[in-house]
Amino acid sequence: MAGGFDRSAPVWWPWVPVLLLTCLGLALVTSATMESAGLGRQAWMQGAWWLVGLVVAVVAMIIPWAAWRAAAVPLYIAALIAQLLMLALAGTALVPVIKGQANWLVLGPISVQPVELVKVATLLMGTVLITGVGFAAWKVAHVFLALAVAGVPALINMKNDLGSSLCFPGMVLAQLIAAGMRLRHLAMLALAAALLVGIGVALLPKEGPKSYQYKRIQAWLHPDQYALTEAYQTERAITAIGSGQWLGKGWAAGDLNRLGWLPEKHTDLIAAVLGEEFGLLGCLVLVALFTALAWTTLAAAAQARDPAARIYLAGWVGLTLGQASINLAVVTGLMPVTGVPLPLLSYGGSSLVAVHLGFGIGLSALRAPRAQGA
């Protein structure tokens, strides 16, 4: 059908892994925050945020894709302004410094993390740019222009939240690859990124209050020397995962989880709770679910009539899997510690709602008719 929605396309399949991952996350948050009197407050809040996320996803899906495209530039500009305001207000009651980072906006009893919404705005902006008239993903200048869209919010956010900053380039790179970016350009970017990382590490302060990033790298390279300080989270996480062995200790029966020996267990280290309570089998199921999320989303995108839907969803998959990969790499000690929630599983309304918002926008794009001239 030229003007309608092709219901033979598998556009609803991605809902299955999204719902399963969120259910798994709710079960793990419940276990990690369970109190002697029953369910902890975080478990109830996570369930409430899930309902909010579902509503947001449905509303975002109903809004026409044309409206999302038209709003991309204003939303992106507003996102950059919000980031600059967060920097300006860092250390105040509105943006307090928590564990050395000022990335939370406190509005009375509610705390939100604006960077999660900035990711969605950047994803939209990247889609509009890459699918615009005259853009060619095989041209180096155009590639750098698209990367600048991700680079600006990443650089602004880097001071207060390095982990989230690492998520921005991946989403736009996924969009560029979907748009036909040449592999040699990708290889050149990888070499350039490695060089920049090396220079950045060399320039990090080695002493003083601003040396925490350098110490995290040293803790990653020499975990035994920092077992009680910078490497403590990773050491505890690896111990918890290893103690789960093949099948785990059972839901809410993990020793390290229940006795409070696992830090950040309901947020950044939620995967360690999974490993302790459900073992290697549970970890493999987690990887399988994220793989299914990527496969079903990209399969649905392949059925889209508007090429912008394919570009947008490729970026959404790159963002979601990229963030999941960073989180799991930190938990298993494959990269230095940096705070990034595990999408759909970690406790937190900002992340959960933002992931559902991005997902709903993608479904809106899938429903769109073929763009003129496409």
N, C-alpha and C positions, 0 to 999 in steps of 0.2 A: 504494500500500500504506500503510495507516494507521500501522502500527507498525514498518515496515522502512525500508530505505534505497532511495530511488528511483534506480536506476542509469541511467535515461534522462536524468537531469539532468546537465549538463556540469560536475560537481564536480571532475573530474580535470584539466580544461583548465588551471587555473592552474599546475600542475606544469611545463608546457612552458616558459613564460617564466621561471619561477624557475630551472629547470635551465639554460636557455640563458644567462641573466644570470650565474649562478654559474660556468659554464664560461668565459664571456668574462672574468670577473674573474680566474679562475685563470690564464688565458693572459696577461693584462696584468700580474698580480703576478709571474709567471714572467719576463716580459720585463724588468720594472722592477728585479728583484733578481738577474738572471742574473750569474754570476761567470765568470771565464775558465776555471775548472775544470769548469763545468757549472751545474746548477741551484743557486740560492741556498737558504739555510736557510728563508727566508720562504716560498718556493714550496712546499717540502715541508710546512711547517707549515700553510699555507693549504689544501693538499689534505687534511691530517689533520683540520683543523677542519671542512672541508666534510663529511667522512664523519661526524663527530660531529653536525653539524647535521642531516644526513639521518636519523640514528638518533633524534635528539631530536624531529624533526618527526613521524616515524612513531609514536613512543611517545606524543607529545602527542595525535595523532589517535586513537589507540586508547583513551586515557583518556576515559570518558564525559563529555559536555558538562555533565551535572548536577554532576559532581565539580569541574569547573573553576569553575562558578558558585558552588558552596559554598565554594571556596577563595579567591574573589576578595577578600573583605574582609581575611582574615588575610594574604594575599600583599601587599595594598596597604599595610597597616599595617607589615608587615615591611620593605617597600621604603622607606617613609619613615624607619623607624628606621635602616636601613642608610645612607641618605643623611646623616642627622644624625651617625652615627658617622664617616662619611667626612670630614665637616667637622671633627669633634673631633680626628681623627687626622691631619689635613692637616699635612704637613711632617715626619712620622715615617717610619721605615723601611717601615711598612706602606702608608702613603699618601704617597709622596714627591712633591715639587713638580717637575714635568717641564715645561719650557718655560712656566713661569708658571702652570701648572694642576695641581691636585691631584685628579685624577679616576681614577687608577689604583690598584687594590688589588694589592699585590705579595705573592704567596704563594709564596715560594721561587723556583723557576725560571719560575713562571707568573704573568702579570699579567692581571688582568681589569678590565673597566670596568663596575661595577655599574649605572650609569645605563641601560645597554641593557636589562637585565632589569626595571628600574623602569618603563620604557616599556611593557613587556608587562603588568606588574601594573596600571598605570594604565589601560591599554586594557580589561582585564577589569573593573576597578572601574567604569569609565564605562559599560560594557555593562550590568552588573547594575543600576546606578542608573537608567539611561535606560529600561530595559525593566521596571522595578519597577512595582508596583501604584500607580496614582495619578499617575505622572509624566506631564507633558504638555509636549512640546517647544515648544509655542506660547505657554507662559507664561514671562514674563520671569524670575520668581523661580526657576523650575525650570532655566532656561537658565544662570543664574549659579551655581546649585548644581552643575550638571554641569561648568561651567568651573572651579569651585573644585577639583574632583577633579584636574584637570590643573594648575591654578595652584599648588597647594601643592608638589608635587615640582619644578615648574619654578622656583619662587622659591628653594627650598632649593639647587637645583643651579646657579643663575644665577651665583653667585660664582666657581665653579671651571670651569664649562663652559657658557658662554652659548649656544653652538651647539646643544647638546642640549636646552637649556631651550626654545628656539624650536620644537622638534618637538612638545612636549606639547599646546599649545592646538589645533594643527591636527587632531590625531587625534580629539579630543572634538568639535570643530566639525563634522567629517565625520560623526560619529555623530549629532549633533543634526540636521544637515540630512537625514540618512537617516530620522530619526524624525519629521520634519515641522516643523522649525523655520521660522518665518516669515522671509521675505527682509528685511523691514524691520528685524527684530531683528539680522539678520546685518549689515546696513548700519550700524546703530547701533554694533555691536561694532567694526566696521572703523574708524569714526570715532574711537571711544574708544581703540582700539589705537594709531592714528596720533598722537593727542594724548599718550598715555602715552609713546610712543617719543620724541616731541619733547621732553617734559619730562625724560625719562631722559637724553637726549643733552646737554641743557642743564646737567644736574647732574653730569655726568661730570667727574672731576678732570682739569684741563688740564695740570698739571705733576706731577712726582714719579714714583715707581715704580708708582703705581696709574693712570697716565694712558695705559696701553697701548690701552685700548678707544677712547678719544678719538682717539689717534693713528691707529688703524686706520680710523676714519671719515674723518679728514683725508686719509689715504692713498688711500681710495676716491674722495674728491672731487678730490684733486690728486695722481694717481699719479706724475707726473713728478718731483715734489718728494721723493717717498719711494721712488724706484725701487730703491734699494739697501738699504732698511730694511723698513718695514711693508708696502710694496707689492711687495716682491721676488717673493713667491710668485705673486701674480696676474700680474705682468708676465712671469715665466718661463712660466707656464701658457698665457697668451694667445699668446706667441711660439711655443711648441711646437705648439699647435693650428693656428695660422696656417701654420706651416711644413709641416704635413701636406697642405695644399691639398685637392684633390678626393679622391684615392685613398690618400694617405699614403705613407710611405717603406718600409712593410713591417714585419712582426712582428720585434721585437728589432733593428730597424735605425734607430731614431730617434736622431739625433745628440745632442739635449739629454738624452734618456733615458740613452743608453749612456755619455756622457761625464760624467754626474753634474751637469749644469747645471740639472736640474729638481728642486727640493726636494720632500720629502714625496711622492715620485712613486708609491710603492706604497700610500699611505694616502689622504690627503685629495685629492691631485691625480692620482689614477689616471685620471681622464677626460682629462687632458692627454696622458698616454701614448697613450690611444686615439686622440685627435685627431692626434697626430704620426705614429703608425704606420699608422692606417687612414683618416685624412683626414675630410673632411666626410661621406663615405659611411658611415664607421664611427660617427660621431656620430649620424647619422640612424637607423642601425640601433639604437643604444642607446636613443634616444627612442622608437622603434617598439616595442622590447621592454618598456620600462616602461609604454607605453600598452597593450600587449597584456596585461601583468600586471594592470593596473587593470580592463580590460574583461572578461577571463576570470574574474577574482575576483568582480566585481560581478554578472556573468551567472550565476555559480554561486550567489551569495548570493540572487539573485532566485528560485531554485528551492527555497530552504530552507523547511522547514515551520515551524521555530521562528523567530519574528521576531528573537530575540536574535542569531541567526546573521547576519542582514542588518546589524544594528547593529554587531556586532563586526567583521565583515569590511569594512564601510565605514570604520571607524576604522583597521583595519590598512592599508587602501589609503591613507587619509589620512596615516598615519604614514610609510609607506614612500615614497610619492611626495612628501610634504612634505619629508622628509629628503633625498631625491634632488634635489629642486628647490633646496634651500638649498646643497647641495654644488656643483651645476652652476652656480648663480648666482655663487658665490664664485670658481669656476675661470674663469668667463668675465668676471669683473669687474663683474657686475651688482649685487653687494652687498658690504659690507665683509668682510674676511677673518674667518672663524670656523671652528673645526675641527669638521667633521661628516663622518663616513665616508659614502661612496657605497654604499647598501645592496646587498649581494650581490656587490659588486665590490672594494671597498677591502680591503686586508689587515687582518686582525684577527679573532681567534676570538670575542671578546665580541659584536661586531656580527653576524657570520655566524650564530652559534648562536642569538642572540636573534631574528633575523629568521625563522629556521626554526622556532623555538619558537612564535612568534606565528602563523606560517602553519599549523603543525600544530594549534594550538588552534582556528583557524578551520575546518579540515577536520573536527575533532571536532564543532564546532557544526553544520556542514552535515549530519552524519550523525544528528543528534539528531531524535527524533520531535517532533511538534507539542506545545508546552507547553500544559498545562491552562489553559483560559481564553483562549488566544491565538486 
